[in-house]
Amino acid sequence: ATMGNNCQCQDRAPVDTIVKGDPSRLEPRCEDTDSTGTPSAELALPTLETGTCDGTHGDVPKPGSPRWAQSENIQAEELPILVQPVPLTVTIVGTRGLRKKEWVPDSGKSCYCVLKTLKDQLLHTTPCIDGAFDPLWNEEVEFDCAPGETLQFIIWDRTVENDGHIKTDKLGRAVLESKVCASLGFNGKLCVQDAARGVEAYLQIKVKSAGQEYPRGPPQEFTINLQKSTGKPMGADIDVSCGKMGYIRAVMRDGVFAEYNKTATPEKQLRIGDYIKTVNGIQDNSLSMLDCLKKQGKFEVTIQRPLVFTIAISKKDAKTQLGVILVEKPTGNSLLIKEVSRGPVMDWNTIHPEQEVKAGDRIVAVNGKGGRVNELVDASKEAAQLQLAISRPSTTRE
């Protein structure tokens, strides 16, 4: 048949095509027609070279012959592959350790995270968090993702300059392949790539498939059983100054705690900075818990992991007080806050209610350095711009 000039499909292959950007939708197949609009069977059939081959007809390859396989491959390549997208739900929790040590809060800067595919398809942008050292978004988004697609989380700083011009700076990115989490989900930390030199940071995210729950992350609260033989030390330095919970300041090489750690899985080993919530049913009385650990031989102990975040404050000068009242005669390697009063820390709380510093929190590092109580106090008086690492018991039970 002769193709007419009115044919709308003369330049199109007689196969289904996938709409770009949406693999679940197909464009309708357009049949080849002649000039009268009648479908042409000749155009719908693939044309094969004629030649000598087995069979009744010289131009039809015999099944199993090399030319048969070749024709099969040609037809298979022309067929479209229909890929069903996978519905995912992602929560972008927040980052930690992303800022440089010399970073100071700036009212003109805010941090946000952009979620894209590796093919640069935009999926979500979080709100901006102003002046946060460790931005915390807790932003949840739902979208359809092609199987095997790689997700990238790009973290940006946004600055509004004096002339109103907006400047953006890339702080780093984290990558996750959707095939890793499409069936089982994901709940954990991703290392941030392309960050500034000397910066070791991570991004915490959660991923689940449609109809599923987020998988459990590392346990933030768990119970262990310990046994102490006669004369065996506990092998831990425990701070009970808060009155309610014990705070593990050190784990010795020899003792009950060290023996337990040798056989415990990493996610349930006892660490410096952990909190002791209960001992043999005793709770909200750290002195009684410590006394029990000294006198009894068998223990059921509930441990809470610490929640640690960093705040950045600006003082008028190095001598200006932080605006926190500490417990009397603090010891060990942290500063226990008894009360937050007027000053730089309260100013931080006003701007960042999601990371409010409270009574019972502990300052465990100043400008990235830990140390004994006197070293922490001295460090807080050495500069007007300070980064304070704050620790408190985690409130999430996994």
Solvent accessible surface area in square Angstrom, and as a share of the most:
residue,aa,sasa,rsa
1,A,87,0.67
2,T,112,0.65
3,M,65,0.29
4,G,12,0.12
5,N,148,0.76
6,N,130,0.67
7,C,17,0.10
8,Q,159,0.71
9,C,9,0.05
10,Q,89,0.40
11,D,135,0.70
12,R,109,0.40
13,A,69,0.53
14,P,49,0.31
15,V,33,0.19
16,D,43,0.22
17,T,57,0.33
18,I,69,0.35
19,V,44,0.25
20,K,199,0.84
21,G,67,0.64
22,D,44,0.23
23,P,35,0.22
24,S,54,0.35
25,R,151,0.55
26,L,77,0.38
27,E,72,0.32
28,P,118,0.74
29,R,140,0.51
30,C,43,0.26
31,E,113,0.51
32,D,19,0.10
33,T,31,0.18
34,D,28,0.14
35,S,71,0.46
36,T,110,0.64
37,G,48,0.46
38,T,75,0.44
39,P,83,0.52
40,S,14,0.09
41,A,77,0.59
42,E,127,0.57
43,L,73,0.37
44,A,62,0.48
45,L,123,0.61
46,P,73,0.46
47,T,134,0.78
48,L,63,0.31
49,E,143,0.64
50,T,103,0.60
51,G,39,0.37
52,T,143,0.83
53,C,33,0.20
54,D,93,0.48
55,G,61,0.58
56,T,132,0.77
57,H,118,0.53
58,G,41,0.39
59,D,63,0.33
60,V,78,0.45
61,P,6,0.04
62,K,105,0.45
63,P,91,0.58
64,G,75,0.72
65,S,31,0.20
66,P,117,0.73
67,R,73,0.27
68,W,88,0.31
69,A,51,0.39
70,Q,109,0.48
71,S,11,0.07
72,E,80,0.36
73,N,87,0.45
74,I,74,0.38
75,Q,80,0.36
76,A,63,0.49
77,E,143,0.64
78,E,93,0.42
79,L,120,0.60
80,P,52,0.33
81,I,131,0.67
82,L,93,0.46
83,V,52,0.30
84,Q,112,0.50
85,P,32,0.20
86,V,37,0.21
87,P,62,0.39
88,L,3,0.02
89,T,10,0.06
90,V,0,0.00
91,T,12,0.07
92,I,0,0.00
93,V,19,0.11
94,G,5,0.05
95,T,7,0.04
96,R,67,0.24
97,G,26,0.25
98,L,9,0.04
99,R,16,0.06
100,K,99,0.42
101,K,150,0.64
102,E,127,0.57
103,W,29,0.10
104,V,60,0.34
105,P,41,0.26
106,D,61,0.32
107,S,118,0.76
108,G,25,0.24
109,K,59,0.25
110,S,6,0.04
111,C,0,0.00
112,Y,28,0.10
113,C,0,0.00
114,V,14,0.08
115,L,0,0.00
116,K,48,0.20
117,T,5,0.03
118,L,101,0.50
119,K,167,0.71
120,D,95,0.49
121,Q,94,0.42
122,L,106,0.53
123,L,31,0.15
124,H,39,0.17
125,T,64,0.37
126,T,5,0.03
127,P,74,0.46
128,C,56,0.34
129,I,33,0.17
130,D,80,0.41
131,G,7,0.07
132,A,0,0.00
133,F,15,0.06
134,D,5,0.03
135,P,1,0.01
136,L,59,0.29
137,W,20,0.07
138,N,91,0.47
139,E,44,0.20
140,E,95,0.43
141,V,19,0.11
142,E,132,0.59
143,F,27,0.11
144,D,88,0.45
145,C,5,0.03
146,A,39,0.30
147,P,72,0.45
148,G,43,0.42
149,E,22,0.10
150,T,19,0.11
151,L,0,0.00
152,Q,19,0.08
153,F,0,0.00
154,I,19,0.10
155,I,0,0.00
156,W,64,0.22
157,D,6,0.03
158,R,76,0.28
159,T,23,0.13
160,V,73,0.42
161,E,69,0.31
162,N,169,0.87
163,D,119,0.61
164,G,47,0.45
165,H,110,0.49
166,I,79,0.40
167,K,96,0.41
168,T,64,0.37
169,D,56,0.29
170,K,94,0.40
171,L,36,0.18
172,G,0,0.00
173,R,58,0.21
174,A,0,0.00
175,V,43,0.24
176,L,11,0.06
177,E,69,0.31
178,S,3,0.02
179,K,136,0.58
180,V,88,0.50
181,C,0,0.00
182,A,29,0.23
183,S,89,0.57
184,L,153,0.76
185,G,13,0.13
186,F,45,0.19
187,N,28,0.14
188,G,13,0.12
189,K,120,0.51
190,L,20,0.10
191,C,106,0.64
192,V,16,0.09
193,Q,79,0.35
194,D,94,0.49
195,A,29,0.23
196,A,37,0.28
197,R,243,0.89
198,G,77,0.74
199,V,26,0.15
200,E,164,0.73
201,A,10,0.08
202,Y,58,0.22
203,L,0,0.00
204,Q,61,0.27
205,I,0,0.00
206,K,53,0.23
207,V,0,0.00
208,K,42,0.18
209,S,18,0.11
210,A,63,0.49
211,G,85,0.82
212,Q,104,0.46
213,E,147,0.66
214,Y,50,0.19
215,P,38,0.24
216,R,197,0.72
217,G,13,0.13
218,P,84,0.53
219,P,24,0.15
220,Q,47,0.21
221,E,17,0.08
222,F,10,0.04
223,T,62,0.36
224,I,9,0.05
225,N,113,0.58
226,L,11,0.05
227,Q,128,0.57
228,K,36,0.15
229,S,75,0.48
230,T,147,0.86
231,G,80,0.77
232,K,58,0.25
233,P,71,0.45
234,M,24,0.11
235,G,7,0.07
236,A,24,0.19
237,D,44,0.23
238,I,22,0.11
239,D,10,0.05
240,V,27,0.16
241,S,61,0.39
242,C,50,0.30
243,G,37,0.36
244,K,124,0.52
245,M,30,0.14
246,G,3,0.02
247,Y,8,0.03
248,I,0,0.00
249,R,40,0.15
250,A,29,0.22
251,V,40,0.23
252,M,92,0.41
253,R,237,0.86
254,D,85,0.44
255,G,0,0.00
256,V,7,0.04
257,F,1,0.00
258,A,13,0.10
259,E,83,0.37
260,Y,40,0.15
261,N,29,0.15
262,K,147,0.62
263,T,123,0.71
264,A,19,0.15
265,T,73,0.42
266,P,96,0.60
267,E,76,0.34
268,K,79,0.33
269,Q,57,0.26
270,L,7,0.03
271,R,118,0.43
272,I,108,0.55
273,G,9,0.09
274,D,1,0.01
275,Y,7,0.03
276,I,3,0.01
277,K,65,0.27
278,T,20,0.12
279,V,0,0.00
280,N,56,0.29
281,G,64,0.62
282,I,57,0.29
283,Q,101,0.45
284,D,96,0.50
285,N,66,0.34
286,S,1,0.00
287,L,123,0.61
288,S,41,0.27
289,M,4,0.02
290,L,41,0.20
291,D,61,0.32
292,C,7,0.04
293,L,4,0.02
294,K,132,0.56
295,K,154,0.65
296,Q,89,0.40
297,G,31,0.29
298,K,138,0.59
299,F,6,0.03
300,E,92,0.41
301,V,1,0.00
302,T,17,0.10
303,I,0,0.00
304,Q,16,0.07
305,R,10,0.04
306,P,40,0.25
307,L,84,0.42
308,V,44,0.25
309,F,14,0.06
310,T,12,0.07
311,I,0,0.00
312,A,3,0.02
313,I,5,0.02
314,S,57,0.36
315,K,12,0.05
316,K,193,0.82
317,D,71,0.37
318,A,33,0.25
319,K,176,0.74
320,T,43,0.25
321,Q,134,0.60
322,L,20,0.10
323,G,8,0.08
324,V,25,0.14
325,I,80,0.41
326,L,49,0.25
327,V,26,0.15
328,E,152,0.68
329,K,182,0.77
330,P,41,0.26
331,T,83,0.48
332,G,2,0.02
333,N,36,0.19
334,S,2,0.01
335,L,3,0.02
336,L,7,0.04
337,I,2,0.01
338,K,124,0.52
339,E,90,0.40
340,V,28,0.16
341,S,38,0.24
342,R,219,0.80
343,G,16,0.15
344,P,14,0.09
345,V,2,0.01
346,M,76,0.34
347,D,87,0.45
348,W,10,0.04
349,N,20,0.10
350,T,107,0.62
351,I,116,0.59
352,H,8,0.04
353,P,96,0.60
354,E,78,0.35
355,Q,9,0.04
356,E,69,0.31
357,V,3,0.02
358,K,101,0.43
359,A,67,0.52
360,G,38,0.37
361,D,4,0.02
362,R,3,0.01
363,I,1,0.00
364,V,32,0.18
365,A,16,0.13
366,V,2,0.01
367,N,51,0.26
368,G,56,0.54
369,K,152,0.64
370,G,53,0.51
371,G,24,0.23
372,R,134,0.49
373,V,18,0.11
374,N,98,0.50
375,E,94,0.42
376,L,2,0.01
377,V,40,0.23
378,D,78,0.41
379,A,26,0.20
380,S,9,0.06
381,K,117,0.50
382,E,132,0.59
383,A,33,0.26
384,A,28,0.21
385,Q,76,0.34
386,L,2,0.01
387,Q,11,0.05
388,L,1,0.01
389,A,12,0.09
390,I,1,0.00
391,S,3,0.02
392,R,40,0.14
393,P,32,0.20
394,S,9,0.06
395,T,123,0.71
396,T,72,0.42
397,R,168,0.61
398,E,54,0.24
